[in-house]
Amino acid sequence: MSVDPSSEGTAGSPPVQAGEMKLEVVVVPVSDIDRAKHFYEGLGWRLDADLSPEDGYRVVQVTPPGSACSVIFGEGVTAAAPGSYEGLQLSVYDIDAARSDLVGRGVDVSEPFHDVTGIFHHSGEQGRADGPAPDHADYGSFLSFRDPDGNGWLLQEIKTRLPGR
């Protein structure tokens, strides 16, 4: 893979440098584009694009606050079944403040939880222990919610990144 380090990045972001790979877009399968657009904008996500250049093809792009990665959904953008995605993860500084914000926006969000192993989390609801990780340990506290199609999102609390991350 060859990347031209002199290529210009989008406004406000540096270009991709040789050897780098930046996750910039995740495509999420939805059944009702306008419903999904309303939901994600209701989360406070920025609407970047809503384009329909031809019949049967529509691209909607939204970006969570502070994220370098956007989410795309629409018509003709994925063959995945609507609602089939699990483990889409967002990082937040304060899990309790994030939950309050989501509840205030009308989102059905879980209570904070941590995994019984103390690391990451099991799939689904298996291995969940009530409440945030002890002492709100970085990488240990989670929330979950679903979009209107059932795609599963997680929020993970991180106050201090591990070295090199």
N, C-alpha and C positions, 0 to 999 in steps of 0.2 A: 504494500500500500504506500503510495507516494503522496505526500501532502506538500503543497507549495507554501513555505513559511512566509512568503511575502504577500499571500492572499489577505485581503482585508476582511475583518470580522464584521458582524453587524454592529450598528451604532451602540457604543458603550461596552462592547466586549472585544477582547483581543482576538486576533486571528488564531486559527488552529496551527500549532507549531509542529514541525517534523517530530514524529514519534508519539504525538498526542492522539488520543481518541476521546472525544467529548460526547456524552450522551445528550442529545439536544431535543429529541422528539420521541414520544411514546404514542403509538396509535391505539386507541381504546374503542372496542366495538360497542356500538349503541344501536337501538332500534328506532328511536325517535330523535332526530337531530335537533329539532327546536327545543324539545323537552330537556335534552342533555345540555344544550347551550344555556338555557335558562338556569339549570341546576348549577353548572360550573361557574357561570357569572355570579350566581347567588352566593357562591363560596368566597367571592371577592377576587376571583381570578380574572386577569386581564384578557380581553378579547383581542387577539392579534389579527385574525383573518376570518372571513366568512365568504368563501368564493365558490361560485358554481359556473365554471366556464363552458359546460356542456350538459345536456340531459344525462341523468344517471351518474353524475359526478359532482360532489359537493365536499369541500374541505373547510372545516371549522377548526381553528387553532386557538387554544387558550393557554395561559401560563400562570401557575401559582405565584403569589407574591414572593419575591426574592429568589425564585428558581431560575436556573439557567436552562432547564429542560421544560419544553412545552408539551402539551397534550393535543393530539389531533384526533378528531372523529368526523364522521360524515357518511356520505354515500359513495361507494366504489373505492374506498380506501383500505378495507381489510375484508378478508373472507372469514375471520373469526366470528363465532357466534356471539351476539349481543349478551353482555353480562357474564361472559366466560372468564374474565380476567380476575386473578386473585393476587394479593401481595403487592399491589402498587403502593409504593411507600414514599412518604414525605417526611422530612426531618423538621422538627420544631425545637425551639429553645425551651419553652415552658409548656408542658403537656396539659396542665390545668387551665392555663390561659387559652390554649388552642381549643380545648374542649368547650370552654365558656363561649368562645367566639362562634364555634360551629353550632352550639345549641341556640345561641342568639340569632343565628341565620336559619333556624328551623330544621337543622340536619339531625337525623336520628343517629346519634353517635354513642358508642359504648362508654362505659365508665373506664377509667385508667386501669390497665392490667400489666402484669409482667409474667414472664414464663417461669414455671417451677424450676427450671434448670438454671435460671439466672442469666441465660444468654439468648439472644435473638428471640424467636418464638416458634412454636410448632405451627403446622398448617391448621387452618380452621380455628376452632375454639379449643382444641385439645391442649392440655398443659397450661392453661391460663390460671394465674393466681390473681385474686382481687387486689386492686390498688396498684399504685406505682411501685417501681423497684425500690428496695430498701435504700433510704437516703437519696432517692431520685438518682440512682447511679446512671451515669451516661450510657446510652445505648440500651437501657433496660426497660424503660416505661413506654407503653403503647396505648393507642386508641384505635378503634376501627369504625368504619362507616361504609355504606354502599351507595353507589349512584343509583338513579332510578331504574337502570337495567339490571342492577345487581353486581356490577363490577366492584370488587373488594379493595378498599383503600385502608392503609395503616398510617398512623402518625407515630413517629419515634422521637423521644426526647433526647437531644444531644446538646449539652452545654459546653463541653470541652472535647474537641476532636482528639483522637489518638494521634501520636506523632506520625508524621508523614501522610496525613489524610487531609 
